[in-house]
Amino acid sequence: MKTSTLVALKAILESDPARTHADRDQLMRTLGLAEGPAQVPPDRIIPIEEAAARLNRTKRSLHNLARKGALKKFKIPGFIRACGVRESDLNALLQGAACG
């Protein structure tokens, strides 16, 4: 974003009485306007097809794992019926399979 836009956003956030101090700080860090720990990027959602290929399983197997609670499915934004799994959940499942 342009510097002038960021300065304007900072002024708006500081003057908004509806925001708590914690909310304001979090928004400022997210926009890169405040010092402190940077916001962790959101976890990527991997489509079921790609996740099935990584696990060397079928899509149906992943749906069954989600039904049993081993994985959690998420809707992929911008698609009507597409779903996927979090990359961190998939990596944890792979790590568990490698260890056990």
C-alpha positions in Angstrom: 0.0 0.0 0.0 1.0 3.6 -0.5 2.5 5.4 2.5 -0.2 8.0 2.5 -2.9 5.2 2.6 -1.1 3.5 5.6 -0.8 6.8 7.5 -4.5 7.5 6.9 -5.4 3.9 8.1 -3.3 4.4 11.2 -5.0 7.7 12.0 -8.5 6.1 11.5 -7.6 3.1 13.7 -6.2 5.3 16.5 -9.3 7.5 16.6 -12.0 4.7 16.3 -13.7 4.4 19.7 -15.3 1.1 18.8 -12.0 -0.7 18.7 -10.3 -2.0 21.9 -6.6 -1.3 22.4 -5.8 -5.0 21.7 -7.8 -4.9 18.4 -6.0 -1.7 17.4 -2.6 -3.2 18.1 -3.4 -6.4 16.2 -4.6 -4.4 13.2 -1.6 -2.1 13.3 0.8 -5.1 13.3 -1.1 -6.8 10.5 -0.7 -3.7 8.4 2.9 -3.3 9.3 2.3 0.0 11.1 3.5 -1.0 14.6 6.5 -2.7 16.1 6.2 -6.1 17.6 5.9 -9.6 16.4 4.8 -9.9 12.8 1.5 -11.7 12.1 1.9 -15.3 11.1 0.6 -15.8 7.6 -2.6 -17.8 7.3 -2.3 -21.5 6.7 -2.7 -22.6 3.1 -5.7 -24.7 2.2 -4.7 -27.6 -0.1 -7.3 -29.0 -2.4 -8.5 -32.6 -1.7 -7.0 -33.8 -5.0 -3.5 -32.5 -4.1 -3.7 -33.7 -0.5 -4.7 -37.2 -1.7 -1.7 -37.2 -4.1 0.6 -36.3 -1.2 -0.8 -39.1 1.0 -0.9 -41.5 -1.9 -4.6 -42.1 -1.2 -7.9 -41.5 -3.1 -10.1 -38.5 -2.6 -12.7 -40.8 -1.0 -10.1 -41.9 1.6 -9.5 -38.2 2.6 -13.2 -37.6 2.9 -13.4 -40.7 5.2 -10.5 -39.4 7.3 -12.4 -36.0 7.6 -15.6 -37.8 8.6 -13.7 -39.8 11.3 -12.1 -36.5 12.6 -8.5 -37.2 11.6 -8.6 -34.2 9.2 -10.8 -31.1 9.0 -12.2 -30.0 5.7 -12.5 -26.3 4.7 -14.3 -24.7 1.9 -12.0 -23.2 -0.7 -13.0 -19.5 -1.3 -14.3 -18.7 -4.7 -15.6 -22.2 -5.5 -19.1 -23.6 -5.0 -18.4 -27.2 -4.0 -14.6 -27.4 -3.6 -13.0 -28.2 -0.3 -9.6 -28.8 1.0 -7.5 -29.4 4.1 -5.0 -27.2 6.0 -1.4 -27.7 5.0 -0.4 -27.9 8.7 -3.0 -30.6 9.4 -1.8 -32.6 6.4 1.9 -32.2 7.5 1.0 -33.3 11.0 -0.8 -36.4 9.6 2.3 -37.2 7.5 4.6 -36.7 10.5 2.4 -39.0 12.6 2.4 -41.6 9.9 6.2 -41.4 9.5 6.7 -41.7 13.3 4.2 -44.4 14.0 
